[in-house]
Amino acid sequence: MRTLQTHVDTRIYRVPVVQKAAYRVAEKCTVALGSPEGDQLPLTFSFRPGASEAAAQEAVRLFHQELLDEELRAVIHDETDALRALILAHTFSRTDLIAR
């Protein structure tokens, strides 16, 4: 089985974000997260038997693309959290979910 190893800087990418990106590329490879070493999170990419070098490199490239996408999603989620809570509170304030 072909494997490639790399690492991700946890000052830039949060571990849950790395996990989501790993899940997104699961069709192409398995990404195993190692134990953090300081600010570095080791990653091992495992590929199916017979996977070419080009296919492996492309999967790693896609992983990094997904990683950036997931981090930006997380940032947007964090930045809009208060607004979403306000909208939900306003919406449910007009319902009779709790007996008065």
N, C-alpha and C positions, 0 to 999 in steps of 0.2 A: 504494500500500500504506500502510495506516494504521500509525503507530508512536507509541509512548509512551516517554518516558525517565524514569528514576528512578535512585536509588542505594540501596545497602545499606551499613550500617555494619559493617565487618569486625571491629570490636571486639565485636560482638554475634553476628554470623553468620559462620562459617568459609566460605571459598570452596568447598570440596567440598560443603558443605551447600547453598549457593546453586545449584551445578550440579545436585544431585539434585532440588531444588525446581523448577528450570527444566525438567528432564526430565519431571517429573510433570505439568506443564501444557503439554507439547509438542503435545498434540492441539488445544489452543485457540489457541496462539500460539508464536512462537519467541522465546526470551529470549537475547540476545547479551550476554555479559559483556565489559566493557571493561577497560582496564588500571587497576589500583588507583591512586587519587589520595589519598595519605595513608591515612586510615582509611575512605575511601569507595570503593565498587566501583560504577562506573556500569553501568546495565543499560538495554538497549534492547529493548522489546517490539514485535515485528512481527506484524501481523494479516493475515489473508487479505483480498483485495479484497472490499469490500462489508460488512465487519464494522462493526457499529454502535458508537457511542460507549458505549452501555450494555454491550454484549458485551465490549468492550475493558476497560472498568472492572471488570467481573466477573472477567475473566481475571487481571487484576492483583491483585484481591482474593484470588482462589484461590491465586495464586502466594505471596502473603504468608502465607496460611494454611498452605500446604505448607512454606514456609520455617520457620515456627515448629515445625511437626511434625517436620521433618527435624533441626532443631537439638536438639529434645528427645530424639529417637532417638539422636543422637550423644552427648549428655550421658549418657544411660542406658548406652550402649555403653561409654563411658569409665569410668563408675562401677562397672560390673559386669565389667570386663575381667579383673581378678585372680581373681574367683570363677569365671568361665568357664574360665580357664586351670587352676585347681585341680581343677575337676570333670573336665575333659578329661584332665589328668595322672593323676588317680585312676582314671578309667575305663580308660585305656590301660595303666596299670601292671599290670593283671591280665591282660594279653594277652601273647602270645608274638610280637609284631611284630618284635622284634630277637632274634636267636639269642643265648642267654646263654652 
